[in-house]
Amino acid sequence: MDFVSNVMFWISNSLLVPVMVGLVLLFLLSLVMIGSLLAEQQKQRQKKIKYEHLFQELGSSSKLLHLRQSLSNAAKKQAFEGVALALFDASPAQRDLLIGDFELRQQKSNTKGKLLAKFGPILGLMGTLIPMGPALVDLSTGEVASMAYNMQVAFATTVLGMFSAAVGYFYLQLVTRYQHQDLLWLDYLNESLTEHIPTAEQSKEASNTLAQ
C-alpha cells in the first residue's frame, strides 16, 4: 500500500511543472484574446453602423441592389461581407451551403475561447491540489518556509487558472452574440433574395408563359 501511495505521490508531483507551464501559456493566450476581443468589438461596431439600416430596410429589389452595392464598395471585405456578397449570385441551395459553411467557420474560430474556459479551471485546480500534499508534509515536520512556498504556488496557479477561464468565458459570450447577429442578417438576406429574385425554374416558367 505504501508503495502505491508513493508512486501516486511521485506522479502527481511530477505533473506540477507541466501544469505551471500550461497555465503560463493559457495566461499569455488570454492576453492575446483580450486584444482580439477589442478588435472584434471595433469591427462589429463599424459593421453595425454601415449595414444595420440596410438590412432593416430590405423589402424590395431596389433595396437589395443598394445593399449589394454597399457590400461591393467595402474597402477591406471581412468574411461576413464576402459571404453576403456571394449570396446574390448563388442559387437557393448554394446560399444555404454558403451560410452553413460560414457558421462552421465561426464555430471553429471559437476554439481558443473554449480552450481557455475549460482548461483554465482544470489546470488551476491541479496546480492548487498538487502542492497541497507537500505543504501538509512540511506542516507535520515543521518546515514552515517550504510549506509557505508550496502554498504560494497553489494560490498563484489558482489565480492564473481562474483569470484565463474568465477571459475565455467573457470572450465566448460576446463573440457568440456577434456571430448570431451575422447569421441572423445572412438568413434574412437569403429569405429576401428568395422572395424578390426569381429562381431559374421560376424564370423558365415565366418565359414559357409569355411565349404561349
N, C-alpha and C positions, 0 to 999 in steps of 0.2 A: 504493500500500500504506500509506504514511504517513497518507494522508487517511482511509482506512477505519479504521485504528487510532485516529486522533484522534477520529473520530466515535464509535466504540465506547467510548473512554475518557470522552468527554463525557457520553454516555448513562448509563454506569454511575455516574459521579459525581453526575449529576442525580437518580439514584434514592436517594441516601443519605438525604436529608431525609424523603421519604415512608416509607422503611424505618424510620427512627428514630421517626417519629410512630406508625407501626403497632406498633412494639414497645412504646412507652409505653402505647398503648391496650390491647394484649394484657396488659401488666403490671397495669393497672387492672382489666381484666376478670378476671384471675387472682385478685386480691384479693377481688372480689365472689364468685367461685366458691368461694373458701375459706369465706366466710361462709355461702354456700348449702349447702356440704357439711356444715358443722357443724349447721345447722338440719335438714338431711335425716337426719343421724345421730340427732338427738334424736327426730324423728318416727318413724323406723324402730324405735328402742328402745321407744318408747311403744306402737307398733303391735304389736311382738312380745310385750310383756308382756300386752297386752289380748286378743290374738286367737290367739296360738300354741297355747295349750292347747285352745281351742275347735276349731281346725282338726284338731288331733291326735285329738280325740275324736269326730269326725264318723263316725257309723256307724248312725244311726237317725234317724227323722223328728223325734223329740224334741230331739236334739242340733242338728239343722238349725234348728229353731224357736228354740232358745236362741241360736244364732249370729245368726239374723235379728234377734232382739230386741236383742242387743248392738250390732249394726250400726245399728239404728234409733235407739238411745238415745245414739249418739255426738253430743256437743255441736256439734262442727265437723267435718263429714264431709270427708274427703280424697277424691281421685279413686278410690283403691282401694276405699274403703268405699262410695262411690256405685255403682261397678260391681258389687261383690259383692252389694249390696242389690238392684240391678236384676236380677240373675240369678234371684232367687227367683220373679219374676213373668214371666219370659221363657220362650219355647219353646226347645227344644234348638238350633234353627237361630239364633234370636236370641241365645242365650247365646254361641254361637261367634262371632257378629258382634261382640258387646259385648267379648269378650276380645280379639279381633283388633284392634278399634279402640283398646282400651286399650294394647295392645302398640305400635301405631303412634305413639300419643301419647307413650309412653315414649321411643321411639327419637328422636322429634322433639325431646324435651327434652334429649337428649344433644348437640345441635348445638354448643353453646358449648364443651363439653369437647373435642369433636373438633377444633374450630377452634383451640383452644389447643395441643392435642397435635400437630397437623400444621403449622400456620403458625408456631408458635414457633421450631422449628429452622430453617425456611426463611428467615424474616426474620432470625434470629440469624446464620445463615451469610452471608446477603447483607450484613448490617451489618458482618460481620468482613472479608469479602473486598474490599468497595468501598474502605475507607480504606487497605488494604494497598498499592494501586497508588501513590497519592500519597506514602505513607510510604517506599516504595522510591525514589521520585524524590528525596524530601528526603534520604534517606540518601546517595544518589550526589552530591548537591550540598552536603552538609554542613549542611543545615538541621535541626539536632538538635531544636530546640524544636518545629518544625512536625511532624517525624516522631513525636515523643513524643505530641503531641496526637492525631494520626491513630491511633496505636496504642492510645491511651486510649479513643478512640471505638470501635475494633474490639473491644477486650476488654469494654467496657460493653454493647455490643449483643449479644455472645455470652452474657453472663450473663443479661440480660433474656430473651433467646430461650429459653435452657435452663430458666430458672425457670418461665416461662409453660408450656413443654411439660411440665415435671414436674408442675405443678399440674393441667393438663388430663388427663394420664395417670392420676394418682392419683384424680382425680375420677371418671373413666370407670370405673376398676376398682371402686371402692366402690359407685357408683350402679348400675352394671350388675348387681352382686351383689344389691343391694336389689330391683331390678326383676325379676330372675329369681325371687326369693323370692315377690314379689307374684303373678307369673304362675303359679308352682307352686301357690300357695294357690287362685287362681281356677280353675285347671284341676281341682284336686282337688274344689273345691266344685261345679263343673259336673258331674263324674262322680258325685258323691254325690247331686246333685239328679236326675240321670238315673236313678240306681238306686232312689231312695226315693220320688220323686214321679212318678206315672204321667203320661204324655203324654196329650193329648186323644184320640188314636186308641186308646190302651190303655184309657182311661176309657170310651170308647164301646163297645169290645168287651166290657168288663166289664159294662156296663149291659145290653147285648143278651143276654149270657149269663144274667144274673139274670132278665131278662124272660121268657126261654124256660123 
